[in-house]
Amino acid sequence: LNVGYIAGYMARTILKYNDNCKLCKEFLVSKDKTNLLIKSRDYTSSSLIHPNSTYFKNVKQIFDLSDTILPTIMENGIGKKLIFIFEINIDTLKFLSKNINRVLKGSDSRNYKTDYLKMSAR
């Protein structure tokens, strides 16, 4: 299992969903092409993404945590509660992404003086 390859796939999916948001791209994508598996599997030189080192570390930590914590969570019946919390949060993230995409496309011309995320999107 190559975490870098999976992190790159996740980054590409996130960027597609967010219309290649510049702020997202800075956080997710590395200019250095150091992952050997991605280099060898990238037949068109542009279809696979090399993840940023910080983003890669975050994804690796998530995998490490899931290896450690997930069995305990499932044994104690906490899994269903966590899935519910995740579903609530994913809906919030989708809502925020849609709003930011509207701002980027110019469909939403309201003034967001106090919302840093939407101000950055402009």
ChimeraX attribute file (.defattr): number of C-alpha atoms within 10 A of each C-alpha:
attribute: neighborCount
match mode: 1-to-1
recipient: residues
	/A:1	5
	/A:2	10
	/A:3	14
	/A:4	24
	/A:5	21
	/A:6	18
	/A:7	23
	/A:8	24
	/A:9	18
	/A:10	16
	/A:11	24
	/A:12	21
	/A:13	13
	/A:14	17
	/A:15	17
	/A:16	11
	/A:17	14
	/A:18	18
	/A:19	15
	/A:20	14
	/A:21	17
	/A:22	13
	/A:23	11
	/A:24	15
	/A:25	17
	/A:26	11
	/A:27	14
	/A:28	23
	/A:29	22
	/A:30	18
	/A:31	10
	/A:32	10
	/A:33	13
	/A:34	12
	/A:35	15
	/A:36	12
	/A:37	11
	/A:38	22
	/A:39	15
	/A:40	9
	/A:41	12
	/A:42	13
	/A:43	10
	/A:44	7
	/A:45	11
	/A:46	8
	/A:47	11
	/A:48	17
	/A:49	26
	/A:50	26
	/A:51	31
	/A:52	22
	/A:53	15
	/A:54	13
	/A:55	18
	/A:56	22
	/A:57	15
	/A:58	13
	/A:59	19
	/A:60	17
	/A:61	12
	/A:62	12
	/A:63	14
	/A:64	12
	/A:65	11
	/A:66	13
	/A:67	11
	/A:68	11
	/A:69	11
	/A:70	14
	/A:71	11
	/A:72	13
	/A:73	15
	/A:74	12
	/A:75	9
	/A:76	8
	/A:77	10
	/A:78	12
	/A:79	15
	/A:80	11
	/A:81	11
	/A:82	13
	/A:83	11
	/A:84	11
	/A:85	11
	/A:86	12
	/A:87	12
	/A:88	11
	/A:89	12
	/A:90	12
	/A:91	11
	/A:92	12
	/A:93	12
	/A:94	13
	/A:95	12
	/A:96	14
	/A:97	18
	/A:98	15
	/A:99	15
	/A:100	23
	/A:101	21
	/A:102	15
	/A:103	20
	/A:104	19
	/A:105	13
	/A:106	11
	/A:107	11
	/A:108	12
	/A:109	10
	/A:110	8
	/A:111	10
	/A:112	12
	/A:113	8
	/A:114	8
	/A:115	9
	/A:116	9
	/A:117	12
	/A:118	19
	/A:119	14
	/A:120	12
	/A:121	16
	/A:122	12
